[in-house]
Amino acid sequence: TYEALGQLKQAASALVILSAVDKPNKTKWLALAADFYVLSSENAKAKPIYEGLRQTGDSALKNRALMQLEQIARNENDTKKRESLLREIMASGVQP
């Protein structure tokens, strides 16, 4: 498998395709794909996935996506975006 070979970018692409086929588990596959993109330094591909996951009804997944987006903003030195995300995280009542 791609992840076993350390080819996380290819694994992430495969998971995005899988998410389109396996509708009941779509968010699970997308969350994993976004994580793999982050691990392979593909933040530009991970961010839109996390943004989409923020819109789900699953509060745990939404909070996880927020925290990942905050981490990306921190790594990219995007202070304005990071502050906005931190305010949203604090408003949700979940500890980062």
N, C-alpha and C positions, 0 to 999 in steps of 0.2 A: 504494500500500500504506500501511497505517497507520504503519509505522515511517518511511517516507519522508516522511510528513506530520508527523512528530513526535508522533503520537498513540500513545505507547508503552503507555498503559493499555489501549487498545482492541486493540493488537497483542498484548499479553500475554494478554488474554482469548481472542483467536482462537487463540493458540498452545496454551492449555490445552485448548480444544476439539479442536484438531488432534492433541494428544497422546492423546486418547481414541480417535481414529480410526486413527491411524498407530502401531499398537502396537510395531512394530520400532524406531521412533525416539522412543518415548515420553519417555525420559529427556532426550534432546537438546532436544526441544520444551519440556519442563518447565523445564529449566535456563535456556533462553533467556527463557521467560515470567517466571521469577523475577527474572532480571536486568533485564528491562524494568519489572517492578513496582518494583524498587529505584530505578531511574532516574526513575520517575515518583512517587517518594516514597510508595509503597504498601507499606511494610514489613510491615504486618499481613497482606497477601496473599502476600508473598514468603516469609515465615518458614515457614509450613507446607509450602510446596513444597520449600524447602531442607532442612527436617527430613526429608521423605520421601526426598529424594535422598541423605541420609546413610545410608539403609538399603540402598542399591544395592550390588551386588557390584563395581562399578567404583571402584577405590581413588582414581583421579584425580578422579572426579566427587564422591566422598565428601569428599575433602580440599578441593575447591573449595567445596562447600556449607558445610563447617565454617568456612572462611575468610570466606565471605560472611556467615554468621551472626555471626561474631566482629565483623565490621565494622559490622553492624547494631546489635549490642549496644553497641559503642563509640559509635556515633552517637546511640543512645537513652540513653546514660549508665547502662546496666544493668551495673554493676560486677560483681555476683555472677555473672550469666550469662556475661559476658565472661571472667572468671577461669576459670570452668568450661570454656568453649570453648577457651581458651588451654592449659589443662592437657591437654585431649583432643588438641589439635593437637600439643603437645610429645610426648605419649605415642605419637603416630603416627610420629614421627621426621621429619616434613615441616617444612621451614622456612616460616614465614609470609611 
